[in-house]
Amino acid sequence: MRIPAPLLSLALAACLGNSSAPQLSGSGAPILFVGNSHTYVNDLPGILQALADSAGGETIATMTIANANYALIDHWHDGVARTEIEKRSWRFVVMQQGWTPAGVCQDTLRLATQRFSESIRRAGGTPAVLEVWAPASRPGQFPGTIESYRLAAQDVSGLLFPAAEAWLEVQNRKPAYPLYGDDIHANEAGSYLAALVMYARIFNRSPVGLPAVLRTRSGVTITLSAEVALVLQQVAADIALTATPATVPSATPVITSRC
C-alpha cells in the first residue's frame, strides 16, 4: 500500500520527534524547543535557524525535545526536558503544546510553564511560549487558545511568540492562502509563518526580505513563491513587532479530553 506523501512526511517527522537522544544543532545562541508535532513537523526549529543564518549576524543553535500528542505537563513529568535545561545556559527555552482552550488544558499549560520557568531562570535562560493555532475544523477555538498562551507567558514574564494571531491575520488578508497541512498541523507556509514570528520577536527585527526558499540542517526544504513569502513576512512583522495585541472574536466554549 502506498502511503500518501503528507502522511509519510508526518510519520517520518514523528520518528524524528520521538528521538531519545536530542542533539544540539549548529552554533550560536542556544535555543531549546519543548513541544510536540507542531514543533517537529516541517522542522520549525530548523526553519528559524535557517532564517537566522540567511540574515547574517547572530546565529542560533537549536535542540528539539518533542513527542507526538504531548502536552507541556507531560514533558514536565517525564523529566527529559528538565535534564537538558540543567545542562547548559539556554538563551531561550520555547514551550508549546496543542490548541488550548480555557479549562483544565489552560490550567496545566500555565502550571507546567511556571514549573519549567523556574528551572530555565536558574540556568540563566529566558522562558518563551509558542502560541499554537487552533485546528482548521475548530476556528472558534482561536480566541481561547490565544488567551491561554498569553496568560502562560504573562505568568512567567516570558517571551510570547504570537503565531496564532499571525495565522488569523493571514486568513483575514489572504483567505486563499492555505496554512494547514491537515486539520491541526501546519503546511510549509504555516511553519514558515510561525518561524518568521519567532525570528522577529527574538531579534526584534523585521523579517521582510528574508528568503522564500530555505533548507534546514535536517534536510527539510521550504519552497514558497516570492509573493506568498512577502505577505507572510509582512504579517509576521506587523504582529510580532507591535505592542498592541491582535483583536480576535469571542471564544466558543468547548469540552476536550486532550490538550
N, C-alpha and C positions, 0 to 999 in steps of 0.2 A: 504494500500500500504506500503510495506516495504521500508524504506529509506536506501540506501547503507551506510555502516559503515563510509566511508570517508566523505560523505556529512552530516551524522548525527554528526560526530565529529566537522565539521566546524560550523554546526548550533548551537551546544551546546557552542562552543567557542565564537560564535557571541553574544550569550546571556550573557556570562561572560564578554566579551569585552565591552559591552554597559552598564555595571553596572553604576548606577548614584551615588553610594557611594563608591569610591575607598578606599581600606584599606591597611595599611602598614603591610606587612607580614614578620615575622622573626625579628631578632635583628642583630645589627651591622651597618656598614656604609650604610646609606640610599641612594637608587638609585631609581629615578622616571623614568618610561618609558612613553613616549608620542608618540602614533602612531596609527596603525590600525591593521588589521588582520594579517599582517606579524609578529606583536609582540605577539598577543594573541593566534594564532593557535599553538598548541603544548606547550603553556605556556613557551615562550622563557625566560622571566624573571625568572621563576621558575627553568628552566634548569641551568641558570647561577648561581642561588642561590645554587642549589644542587651541582654543581661543586665546588663552594667555600667551602661549608660545607664538602665535601668529602676530600678536600685537607688539611683541618686543618688550623689553624692560623686565619687570619682575615675573619670574616663572613660579609654577607651583608643582609640588609633588602630591600624589593622591594615593589613598588606600581606601578600599571599599569592604565593608562588612555588611552584607545584605543577603537576606534569606527570603524565599518565597512565602507570602502570607504572614510575614512577621509584623506585629505591632511593636512600637518602641519599648513597651513594657516587657515584651518577650526578650528583646536584646538585653535589658537590664537583668533579667533573671538568669539567662544562660551564661553571662559573665565574660563572653569573648571580647566584646567591645570595651568593657571596663578594663580588661587586662591590657589591651592595646593603648587605651588612653593614658594609662600609667607608665607606658614605656618611653614616651617622648613628650616634648612640649609641642603640641599641635597649634598651628595658627588659628584654625577653626575646626570644630567638630560639627558636621552638618547632620542633623537628625530629621528623619521623616518616617511616617507610616502612611496608611491609605487615607481615603476621604474620611473625615472625622466630624460627624455631627455632634451637637450637644448631647450630653448624657454620659454614659459610662465610658465611651470611647474618648470623649473630650477629657474626662476626669483622669483616665490612665495616661493619656498623652501628656497632660500637664504634670502629673506625678513623676513620670519617667523622665521628662525633660528636666525637672528640678533635681532629681537624683543624679542624672548624668552631669548636669551643670556643676555640681559640687566637685566632682572628680576632674572635670575639664578645667575649672578655675584653679584648682590646686596644682594642676600640671602646667599652668601658665597660659592656657588657651582661652578662646572665646567660643561659647556655645552659639550655634546657628540652627535655624529651623527652616526647612524647605516646605513651603505651603503647597500641598498637593491639590490638583484639580479633582473635581467630582467626576463620577462616571458619565459617559455620554448619555446613558439611559436615565440618569438622575440629575438633570441640570438644576433642579430646585435645591440641591444639596450644596451648591457652591457657597451661599452665604454662611451657613452654619459651619462648614469646613474652614472657610477663611477666618471666621471668628475664633474657632478653636486654635488654629495655628498662631493667630495674633496674640491670643491670651498666653499660649505656651511661651512664645518669645518674650512677651512682656514680663512674665513671671520671673524670668532669669536675666532680664536686661540683655537679652541675646540679639543676634543679628537675624532679621526676618528676610527670607527670600520670597517675595510675593508672586510666585509663579502662577497661582490660580487666578489672581487678579489680572495678570498679563494675558492669561488664557481667555478670560471673559472679554478683555478689550480687543483682542484679535477677532473673536467671534462677533463683536459689535462692529468693528471697522470692515472686516473682510469675512462675511459669513461663509463664503465659498472655500475658504482656506481650511482644509482638514488638518486637525491636530492629533486625532486619535488613531492608533493602530488597531485597537479593538475597543471594547466597551470601557476599559479602565486604563490601558497603557497608552503612552504617547507614541506617535509615529516619529519619523526623523525630525519633522518640523516642530513637533511638540517638545521633544527633548532638546532641540536646538534653542527653542524659545526659553525653556527653563534655564539652560546654561547661560544664555545671554543675560537673564535677570540676575543670576548669581555673579557673573562677571562684573556687571555694572555696580552691584552692591559691594562686592569685595574690593574692587579697585577704585570705586567712586568715579567712574569714567564711562562715557557713552560708548556703547558697543557698535554704533553706526559706523559702517565702513569695514567691519571685520569680514573675513572670507565667508563665502556661501558654500564652499566645498572644504571639508575637513576630513582628516584621517586620524583616528585616535591611536594611542600606543598599543591598544589591544587588537587593532586591525579593523575596527568599525569605521565605515566610510559614510559621511553625511554629505549628500549632494542635493542642494536646493537651487532653484533659479535665483538670479540676482534680484528679480522683482520681489519674490516671496521673502528672501532673506532680508531685504531692506525694510519691508513692512514689519517683520518680526523684531528687527533691531530697533526700529523707531518706537515700537510699542514697549519693548523692554526698557529703553531709555526713559520713556515717559512715566512708566510705572515704578521702576526701581530707583530712579533718581529724584522722585518727588517726595516731599514730606507729607503730602495730602493723601490719605487712604482712598482707594478706589471706591466708588459708590456701587453697591450691589443691592439687588432686590431682597425682600424679606425671606427668611428661611422657611422651608417647609418641614414640619416635624416628621421624624422617621424613627422607626424601631429597627435596629440592626443587631445581629448576633456577632459581628466581626468588625474590628476596627480597620 
